[in-house]
Amino acid sequence: MTNNQDKQLTIAQIYAKGKENLKNIGVEWVYPPGGKTGPAVRSNRKYLDSLFFETHFFDPIEVDTSFTIFNQRLRTPVFCSAISRMPYMSQDNIAEIARGLASAGSFITLGIGSSSELQSAIDTGVPVVKMVKPYRDTNKIYKKVRDAENRGCVAVGMDIDHFYGAWIQDRVLMSDLFSPQNTEELKQLVSQTKLPFIIKGVLSVSDAEKALEIGASTIVVSNHGSGSLDFGLPSMIALPKIADAVGKQMSVLVDTGFETGSDIFKGLAFGANAVGLASPIVLAWSADGSKGVEALINQITEELRRNMAAASFPNLSSIDRASFIEVPTADQ
């Protein structure tokens, strides 16, 4: 008799199948694993792969991967970063991804997209966070925040690193649509929403501290997979100092270039409360729809749980970076 786990695709197989399926519909470009990356993402990958942890196999422990954020108790600290700007992400596709995340006990963040797209995700039962771009039209920002509140999002936020447009495939796009945001204007925006507010695109301690000052409850250490700046600090390099500075006063999330349960473990150890995936989730959806997304999150969470057990960390709050050692790789 064949065990059901034997039939299940591995994480690497999910990514390979998803990439092939996307290629079959003419989609050649997707962030890693499997696509073009900028210097920050490549450096992030190299640094992640250089980190090893001490193991403790005597006296095994039970591990709990659950945590609470935005007043939601979730089964995993792995979440879906914003994916809605991708041209092949239709409303139905977003809903499929949301269903998979709901089944896996995760949450989703959505960026550029319509109100109906937002509602289609909310209707699946998954906790939804709406990320609003830094539009030049301030009224548009307030309108989207109010829409998120009225539809039942669990939090709302802004991608401040799109301040002069997005950096995509070596071009600046939408610079006429986005603009830098004044600190006082952001403080006013935060004060007028009843939802927890997130600032995404934080790569410095000073920005993290300003996010705290204006009343944000959460920051995301991220460079949008080099969609913001090619040579902005890699998120894993920026994370520890930021977490040390503000991590006791607000939630710190991280994304950009994370692919496996071991990557998630390292992100948590270096100060994150949760770690976001974008392209990996798109590839999982491409591989097998909502079931592929659920399978990917579950497998990554199981890998995280196994690593936590091996390092003798019973829960997420017990994980720390003291057990990690940077080991230079052969090509360094």
Secondary structure, 3 states (H helix, E strand, C coil): CCCHHHHCCCHHHHHHHHHHHHHHCCCCCCCCCCCCCCHHHHHHHHHHHCEEECCCCCCCCCCECCEEECCEEECCCEEECCCCCCCCCCHHHHHHHHHHHHHHCCCEEECCCCHHHHHHHHCCCCCEEEEECCECCHHHHHHHHHHHHHHCCCEEEEEHHHCCCEEECCEEECCCCECCCCHHHHHHHHHCCCCCEEEEEECCHHHHHHHHHCCCCEEEECCHHHCCCCCCCCHHHHHHHHHHHHCCCCEEEECCCCCCHHHHHHHHHCCCCEEEECHHHHHHHHHHHHHHHHHHHHHHHHHHHHHHHHCCCCEHHHCCHHHEEECCCCCC
